[in-house]
């Protein structure tokens, strides 16, 4: 059987990183909240994550899979322009692999009614579309927006003076995606409403004769073939251009009722009836695929916005204007929905989402997370940022955000090359990390020491660095009872564990050692961070179990015996 399919291939495409599901650690020093509520809709639990964005997306997977309504990313374009804040200009295959891995993680986070928006230029746009087609399915492609990023031509261009970027838009499910129509920014009717009646209402004309489709002939719609009388008394029938008999759009009764909407135009072939379609200033329209700088801003606009907010720092070469992000969020989400940007850059997405009443998550690895994003967001929360879209949405400040760092790798090698638990992990961190690895929700109980998380109502997990004796296991089995089950992750145990049908035992770190790549902290878009591929990876070795903490901790087990 031939299983080949049409696909884009590149060197290293078969390599997929086995990502470690890190936990997130809040650092209150960088978290920021308004001193008081401005409105009842203020949102305080937005998240700014500092760290590698691929690991961060994996860290979000358990809690946020299927919950993000709109994802916007502005990745490095791989143009060789040597961005100061990113290693931009990677070898083509490396860039494709890196983007594939990130888009795959983003796909998991999107809700069924959600959509992904990616800004990109000519250099990689068409390759990236094929990559996204493979992940999202070609049928879920929504369209390509042309954004006029420059408000003036480059006279020194060698060939074309490029004035646009692309915005690729994908639905998680084309049958479920929710798309909002747009109102006119200035309240004016669209340009094709080019006529005005005596009362000042704008309208345009459309032929009264049906055109196209199955219902435009007398044979198909005999009741819509009848005569109308032109201004000079001429009898007019709905005749097609080829001389065959057609049909009117309206019935006889509607023609009489809507007589004031009919305009007669004298042409070379005689009188032709048209009908008026009036503009509704409150009417919504579907978004178009060409967005001009006058509508959504340009690179010049966005540079000025960032410079006004963070004047003492170097401005990004290609930040995105707030009005561009506003339009995407308007189309793709509603108030209270969750927005994600994993290439946060100067923090525009979070700033706009905050002002528009959306929840948001942003991820940024560069130091500009602290020099650009945090100072900018503080001004948004305080209400002192009155640039960008602030005036148009009536932004007065409010809400806040929490700052998180990625925890270090759970396992590390000791000086003998053996895998051990990272000493940076305290009891609570280890319990939360093991819950992620084993597919449990971290929900430690204050009443029951052996409940650190659960998968279902009656299935729990207990994590301890102790070695458990047969007596300790018997005691746990009795407490768990017949109607519940418990997964125990520990250093070791003695006796026959199969004696307890409601207990399942796993050794740390054996239980997780082969699940992912430990000790890999940077998957960013830089050549030096690429993993080295060996023909035969070395077989991991395990350390002996540590002795328990004599002072006791969350991981102390009842009647535990230390085994050598």
Secondary structure, 3 states (H helix, E strand, C coil): CCCCCCCCCCCCCCCCCCCCCCCEEECCCCCEECCCCCCCCCCCCEEEEECCHHHHHHHHHHHHCCCEEEEEECCCCCCCCCCCCCCCCCCHHHHHHHHHHHHHHHHHHEEEEEEEEEEECCCCHHHHHHHHHHHHCHHHEEEEEEEECCCCCCCCCCCCCCCEEEEEEEECCCCCCCCCCECCCCCCCCCCCCEECCCCCEEEEEECECCCCCCCCCCCCHHHCCCEECCCCCEECCECCCCCECCECCCHHHHHHCHHHEEEEEECCEEEEEEEEECCCCCCECCCCEECHHHHCCHHHHHHHHHHHCCCCCCCCCCCCHHHHHHHHHHHCCCCCEEEECCCCCCHHHHHHHHCCCEEEEEECCCHHHHHHHHHHHHHHHCCCCCCCHHHHCCCCCCEEEEEEECCCCEEECCCCCEEECCCCCHHHHHHHHHHHHCCEECCCCCCCCCCEEEECCEEEEECCCEECHHHHHHHHHHHCCCCEEEEEECEECCCHHHCCCEEEEECCHHHHCCCCCCCCCCCCCHHHCCCCCCCCCCCCECCCCCCCCCCCCCCCCCCCCCC
